[in-house]
């Protein structure tokens, strides 16, 4: 059997409910670069406002059983009435099954019993401080060609505005805590730019309007311009999860989280907690644009990616237990910013471009490819 991949996708919706399938797009773009054919149950992700050409195309002559790998995303599951494709796990299947879980929350649908039938579940927001079923592996948002196109040309670092871009449109507990602590301390030395785009698309041309609509109102040329013209960007996101109980995805853990979140968590020291929902498009966009990207320390907080970044080399990771130390280092070592800008952009483009994403995907599947019952690649 030829190498073929089959994606289950959701049709394009309205800008307000676009069902944006970012991880699917990144992976499909990478497979295309690697000349690995792929197909879909529907046409998805229009390539041009002029022609109805799609990245993922439906071919009525190609079914999942004609392919080596079948991929289902959490967006498909959510928009299909919380149902997986019919007969996905039929007895005679020879394809590898993969689920991409980008859902928010600690315990997602991927913890349900039927999801143990998947050969692999690729989980964004993966945190090694949490417990996961054995078929769940770390994954990521990553870079799509849309993002790379907007960040392909960047100005010299010396010409950028000395500011920290803080353009959050959605409230997160971690963002609130960072604003009260780190941002309030650093703004005297690195002024904050709080400007952000509204959700309208009044001044966009046909190409950018298409990207805006398809991405669920996440595409703004003005935003990418601000990124490229700013020295740094705050990319914090997530919420606090108490360390007790050890498995927050258990039903007991869910009950404890609910009580703590509603009544006590705000009174506890959030530095004693674990962080959920930490990944974001902003993190990758900032790196691709050559910003000095601020987040929490990945290793310290258990954030796990297939290829890990190094703190103070590829990004600046805040230590919640000693925020003043980070502020002092920024003041004392301003010359390190230019290196972090260059090295962070290089790391992201090298390891999380579409082609690199597809290569990481095939590497994860390598174990299954060698198994006699799944030797179809």
Secondary structure as a PSIPRED ss2 file (coil, helix, strand):
# PSIPRED VFORMAT (PSIPRED V4.0)

   1 X C   1.000  0.000  0.000
   2 X C   1.000  0.000  0.000
   3 X C   1.000  0.000  0.000
   4 X E   0.000  0.000  1.000
   5 X E   0.000  0.000  1.000
   6 X E   0.000  0.000  1.000
   7 X E   0.000  0.000  1.000
   8 X E   0.000  0.000  1.000
   9 X C   1.000  0.000  0.000
  10 X C   1.000  0.000  0.000
  11 X C   1.000  0.000  0.000
  12 X C   1.000  0.000  0.000
  13 X C   1.000  0.000  0.000
  14 X C   1.000  0.000  0.000
  15 X H   0.000  1.000  0.000
  16 X H   0.000  1.000  0.000
  17 X H   0.000  1.000  0.000
  18 X C   1.000  0.000  0.000
  19 X C   1.000  0.000  0.000
  20 X C   1.000  0.000  0.000
  21 X C   1.000  0.000  0.000
  22 X H   0.000  1.000  0.000
  23 X H   0.000  1.000  0.000
  24 X H   0.000  1.000  0.000
  25 X H   0.000  1.000  0.000
  26 X H   0.000  1.000  0.000
  27 X H   0.000  1.000  0.000
  28 X H   0.000  1.000  0.000
  29 X H   0.000  1.000  0.000
  30 X H   0.000  1.000  0.000
  31 X H   0.000  1.000  0.000
  32 X H   0.000  1.000  0.000
  33 X H   0.000  1.000  0.000
  34 X C   1.000  0.000  0.000
  35 X C   1.000  0.000  0.000
  36 X C   1.000  0.000  0.000
  37 X E   0.000  0.000  1.000
  38 X E   0.000  0.000  1.000
  39 X E   0.000  0.000  1.000
  40 X E   0.000  0.000  1.000
  41 X C   1.000  0.000  0.000
  42 X C   1.000  0.000  0.000
  43 X C   1.000  0.000  0.000
  44 X E   0.000  0.000  1.000
  45 X E   0.000  0.000  1.000
  46 X E   0.000  0.000  1.000
  47 X C   1.000  0.000  0.000
  48 X C   1.000  0.000  0.000
  49 X C   1.000  0.000  0.000
  50 X C   1.000  0.000  0.000
  51 X C   1.000  0.000  0.000
  52 X C   1.000  0.000  0.000
  53 X C   1.000  0.000  0.000
  54 X E   0.000  0.000  1.000
  55 X E   0.000  0.000  1.000
  56 X E   0.000  0.000  1.000
  57 X C   1.000  0.000  0.000
  58 X E   0.000  0.000  1.000
  59 X C   1.000  0.000  0.000
  60 X C   1.000  0.000  0.000
  61 X C   1.000  0.000  0.000
  62 X C   1.000  0.000  0.000
  63 X C   1.000  0.000  0.000
  64 X H   0.000  1.000  0.000
  65 X H   0.000  1.000  0.000
  66 X H   0.000  1.000  0.000
  67 X C   1.000  0.000  0.000
  68 X C   1.000  0.000  0.000
  69 X E   0.000  0.000  1.000
  70 X E   0.000  0.000  1.000
  71 X E   0.000  0.000  1.000
  72 X E   0.000  0.000  1.000
  73 X E   0.000  0.000  1.000
  74 X H   0.000  1.000  0.000
  75 X H   0.000  1.000  0.000
  76 X H   0.000  1.000  0.000
  77 X H   0.000  1.000  0.000
  78 X H   0.000  1.000  0.000
  79 X H   0.000  1.000  0.000
  80 X C   1.000  0.000  0.000
  81 X C   1.000  0.000  0.000
  82 X C   1.000  0.000  0.000
  83 X C   1.000  0.000  0.000
  84 X C   1.000  0.000  0.000
  85 X C   1.000  0.000  0.000
  86 X C   1.000  0.000  0.000
  87 X C   1.000  0.000  0.000
  88 X C   1.000  0.000  0.000
  89 X C   1.000  0.000  0.000
  90 X C   1.000  0.000  0.000
  91 X C   1.000  0.000  0.000
  92 X C   1.000  0.000  0.000
  93 X C   1.000  0.000  0.000
  94 X C   1.000  0.000  0.000
  95 X C   1.000  0.000  0.000
  96 X E   0.000  0.000  1.000
  97 X E   0.000  0.000  1.000
  98 X E   0.000  0.000  1.000
  99 X E   0.000  0.000  1.000
 100 X E   0.000  0.000  1.000
 101 X E   0.000  0.000  1.000
 102 X C   1.000  0.000  0.000
 103 X C   1.000  0.000  0.000
 104 X C   1.000  0.000  0.000
 105 X C   1.000  0.000  0.000
 106 X C   1.000  0.000  0.000
 107 X C   1.000  0.000  0.000
 108 X C   1.000  0.000  0.000
 109 X H   0.000  1.000  0.000
 110 X H   0.000  1.000  0.000
 111 X H   0.000  1.000  0.000
 112 X C   1.000  0.000  0.000
 113 X H   0.000  1.000  0.000
 114 X H   0.000  1.000  0.000
 115 X H   0.000  1.000  0.000
 116 X H   0.000  1.000  0.000
 117 X H   0.000  1.000  0.000
 118 X C   1.000  0.000  0.000
 119 X C   1.000  0.000  0.000
 120 X E   0.000  0.000  1.000
 121 X E   0.000  0.000  1.000
 122 X E   0.000  0.000  1.000
 123 X E   0.000  0.000  1.000
 124 X C   1.000  0.000  0.000
 125 X C   1.000  0.000  0.000
 126 X C   1.000  0.000  0.000
 127 X E   0.000  0.000  1.000
 128 X C   1.000  0.000  0.000
 129 X C   1.000  0.000  0.000
 130 X C   1.000  0.000  0.000
 131 X C   1.000  0.000  0.000
 132 X C   1.000  0.000  0.000
 133 X C   1.000  0.000  0.000
 134 X C   1.000  0.000  0.000
 135 X C   1.000  0.000  0.000
 136 X E   0.000  0.000  1.000
 137 X E   0.000  0.000  1.000
 138 X E   0.000  0.000  1.000
 139 X C   1.000  0.000  0.000
 140 X C   1.000  0.000  0.000
 141 X C   1.000  0.000  0.000
 142 X C   1.000  0.000  0.000
 143 X C   1.000  0.000  0.000
 144 X C   1.000  0.000  0.000
 145 X H   0.000  1.000  0.000
 146 X H   0.000  1.000  0.000
 147 X H   0.000  1.000  0.000
 148 X H   0.000  1.000  0.000
 149 X H   0.000  1.000  0.000
 150 X H   0.000  1.000  0.000
 151 X C   1.000  0.000  0.000
 152 X C   1.000  0.000  0.000
 153 X C   1.000  0.000  0.000
 154 X C   1.000  0.000  0.000
 155 X C   1.000  0.000  0.000
 156 X C   1.000  0.000  0.000
 157 X H   0.000  1.000  0.000
 158 X H   0.000  1.000  0.000
 159 X H   0.000  1.000  0.000
 160 X C   1.000  0.000  0.000
 161 X E   0.000  0.000  1.000
 162 X E   0.000  0.000  1.000
 163 X E   0.000  0.000  1.000
 164 X E   0.000  0.000  1.000
 165 X E   0.000  0.000  1.000
 166 X C   1.000  0.000  0.000
 167 X C   1.000  0.000  0.000
 168 X C   1.000  0.000  0.000
 169 X C   1.000  0.000  0.000
 170 X C   1.000  0.000  0.000
 171 X C   1.000  0.000  0.000
 172 X C   1.000  0.000  0.000
 173 X H   0.000  1.000  0.000
 174 X H   0.000  1.000  0.000
 175 X H   0.000  1.000  0.000
 176 X H   0.000  1.000  0.000
 177 X H   0.000  1.000  0.000
 178 X H   0.000  1.000  0.000
 179 X H   0.000  1.000  0.000
 180 X H   0.000  1.000  0.000
 181 X H   0.000  1.000  0.000
 182 X H   0.000  1.000  0.000
 183 X H   0.000  1.000  0.000
 184 X H   0.000  1.000  0.000
 185 X H   0.000  1.000  0.000
 186 X H   0.000  1.000  0.000
 187 X C   1.000  0.000  0.000
 188 X C   1.000  0.000  0.000
 189 X C   1.000  0.000  0.000
 190 X C   1.000  0.000  0.000
 191 X C   1.000  0.000  0.000
 192 X E   0.000  0.000  1.000
 193 X E   0.000  0.000  1.000
 194 X C   1.000  0.000  0.000
 195 X C   1.000  0.000  0.000
 196 X C   1.000  0.000  0.000
 197 X C   1.000  0.000  0.000
 198 X C   1.000  0.000  0.000
 199 X C   1.000  0.000  0.000
 200 X C   1.000  0.000  0.000
 201 X C   1.000  0.000  0.000
 202 X C   1.000  0.000  0.000
 203 X C   1.000  0.000  0.000
 204 X C   1.000  0.000  0.000
 205 X C   1.000  0.000  0.000
 206 X H   0.000  1.000  0.000
 207 X H   0.000  1.000  0.000
 208 X H   0.000  1.000  0.000
 209 X H   0.000  1.000  0.000
 210 X H   0.000  1.000  0.000
 211 X H   0.000  1.000  0.000
 212 X H   0.000  1.000  0.000
 213 X H   0.000  1.000  0.000
 214 X H   0.000  1.000  0.000
 215 X C   1.000  0.000  0.000
 216 X C   1.000  0.000  0.000
 217 X C   1.000  0.000  0.000
 218 X C   1.000  0.000  0.000
 219 X C   1.000  0.000  0.000
 220 X C   1.000  0.000  0.000
 221 X H   0.000  1.000  0.000
 222 X H   0.000  1.000  0.000
 223 X H   0.000  1.000  0.000
 224 X H   0.000  1.000  0.000
 225 X H   0.000  1.000  0.000
 226 X H   0.000  1.000  0.000
 227 X H   0.000  1.000  0.000
 228 X H   0.000  1.000  0.000
 229 X H   0.000  1.000  0.000
 230 X E   0.000  0.000  1.000
 231 X E   0.000  0.000  1.000
 232 X E   0.000  0.000  1.000
 233 X E   0.000  0.000  1.000
 234 X E   0.000  0.000  1.000
 235 X C   1.000  0.000  0.000
 236 X C   1.000  0.000  0.000
 237 X C   1.000  0.000  0.000
 238 X C   1.000  0.000  0.000
 239 X E   0.000  0.000  1.000
 240 X E   0.000  0.000  1.000
 241 X E   0.000  0.000  1.000
 242 X E   0.000  0.000  1.000
 243 X C   1.000  0.000  0.000
 244 X C   1.000  0.000  0.000
 245 X C   1.000  0.000  0.000
 246 X C   1.000  0.000  0.000
 247 X C   1.000  0.000  0.000
 248 X C   1.000  0.000  0.000
 249 X C   1.000  0.000  0.000
 250 X C   1.000  0.000  0.000
 251 X H   0.000  1.000  0.000
 252 X H   0.000  1.000  0.000
 253 X H   0.000  1.000  0.000
 254 X H   0.000  1.000  0.000
 255 X H   0.000  1.000  0.000
 256 X H   0.000  1.000  0.000
 257 X H   0.000  1.000  0.000
 258 X H   0.000  1.000  0.000
 259 X H   0.000  1.000  0.000
 260 X H   0.000  1.000  0.000
 261 X H   0.000  1.000  0.000
 262 X H   0.000  1.000  0.000
 263 X H   0.000  1.000  0.000
 264 X H   0.000  1.000  0.000
 265 X H   0.000  1.000  0.000
 266 X H   0.000  1.000  0.000
 267 X H   0.000  1.000  0.000
 268 X C   1.000  0.000  0.000
 269 X C   1.000  0.000  0.000
 270 X H   0.000  1.000  0.000
 271 X H   0.000  1.000  0.000
 272 X H   0.000  1.000  0.000
 273 X E   0.000  0.000  1.000
 274 X E   0.000  0.000  1.000
 275 X E   0.000  0.000  1.000
 276 X E   0.000  0.000  1.000
 277 X C   1.000  0.000  0.000
 278 X C   1.000  0.000  0.000
 279 X C   1.000  0.000  0.000
 280 X C   1.000  0.000  0.000
 281 X H   0.000  1.000  0.000
 282 X H   0.000  1.000  0.000
 283 X H   0.000  1.000  0.000
 284 X H   0.000  1.000  0.000
 285 X H   0.000  1.000  0.000
 286 X H   0.000  1.000  0.000
 287 X H   0.000  1.000  0.000
 288 X H   0.000  1.000  0.000
 289 X C   1.000  0.000  0.000
 290 X C   1.000  0.000  0.000
 291 X C   1.000  0.000  0.000
 292 X E   0.000  0.000  1.000
 293 X E   0.000  0.000  1.000
 294 X E   0.000  0.000  1.000
 295 X E   0.000  0.000  1.000
 296 X E   0.000  0.000  1.000
 297 X C   1.000  0.000  0.000
 298 X H   0.000  1.000  0.000
 299 X H   0.000  1.000  0.000
 300 X H   0.000  1.000  0.000
 301 X H   0.000  1.000  0.000
 302 X C   1.000  0.000  0.000
 303 X E   0.000  0.000  1.000
 304 X C   1.000  0.000  0.000
 305 X C   1.000  0.000  0.000
 306 X C   1.000  0.000  0.000
 307 X C   1.000  0.000  0.000
 308 X C   1.000  0.000  0.000
 309 X C   1.000  0.000  0.000
 310 X C   1.000  0.000  0.000
 311 X E   0.000  0.000  1.000
 312 X C   1.000  0.000  0.000
 313 X C   1.000  0.000  0.000
 314 X C   1.000  0.000  0.000
 315 X E   0.000  0.000  1.000
 316 X E   0.000  0.000  1.000
 317 X E   0.000  0.000  1.000
 318 X E   0.000  0.000  1.000
 319 X C   1.000  0.000  0.000
 320 X C   1.000  0.000  0.000
 321 X C   1.000  0.000  0.000
 322 X C   1.000  0.000  0.000
 323 X H   0.000  1.000  0.000
 324 X H   0.000  1.000  0.000
 325 X H   0.000  1.000  0.000
 326 X H   0.000  1.000  0.000
 327 X H   0.000  1.000  0.000
 328 X H   0.000  1.000  0.000
 329 X H   0.000  1.000  0.000
 330 X H   0.000  1.000  0.000
 331 X H   0.000  1.000  0.000
 332 X H   0.000  1.000  0.000
 333 X C   1.000  0.000  0.000
 334 X C   1.000  0.000  0.000
 335 X C   1.000  0.000  0.000
 336 X H   0.000  1.000  0.000
 337 X H   0.000  1.000  0.000
 338 X H   0.000  1.000  0.000
 339 X H   0.000  1.000  0.000
 340 X H   0.000  1.000  0.000
 341 X H   0.000  1.000  0.000
 342 X H   0.000  1.000  0.000
 343 X H   0.000  1.000  0.000
 344 X H   0.000  1.000  0.000
 345 X H   0.000  1.000  0.000
 346 X H   0.000  1.000  0.000
 347 X H   0.000  1.000  0.000
 348 X H   0.000  1.000  0.000
 349 X H   0.000  1.000  0.000
 350 X H   0.000  1.000  0.000
 351 X H   0.000  1.000  0.000
 352 X H   0.000  1.000  0.000
 353 X C   1.000  0.000  0.000
 354 X H   0.000  1.000  0.000
 355 X H   0.000  1.000  0.000
 356 X H   0.000  1.000  0.000
 357 X H   0.000  1.000  0.000
 358 X H   0.000  1.000  0.000
 359 X H   0.000  1.000  0.000
 360 X H   0.000  1.000  0.000
 361 X H   0.000  1.000  0.000
 362 X H   0.000  1.000  0.000
 363 X H   0.000  1.000  0.000
 364 X H   0.000  1.000  0.000
 365 X H   0.000  1.000  0.000
 366 X H   0.000  1.000  0.000
 367 X H   0.000  1.000  0.000
 368 X H   0.000  1.000  0.000
 369 X H   0.000  1.000  0.000
 370 X H   0.000  1.000  0.000
 371 X C   1.000  0.000  0.000
 372 X H   0.000  1.000  0.000
 373 X H   0.000  1.000  0.000
 374 X H   0.000  1.000  0.000
 375 X C   1.000  0.000  0.000
 376 X C   1.000  0.000  0.000
 377 X C   1.000  0.000  0.000
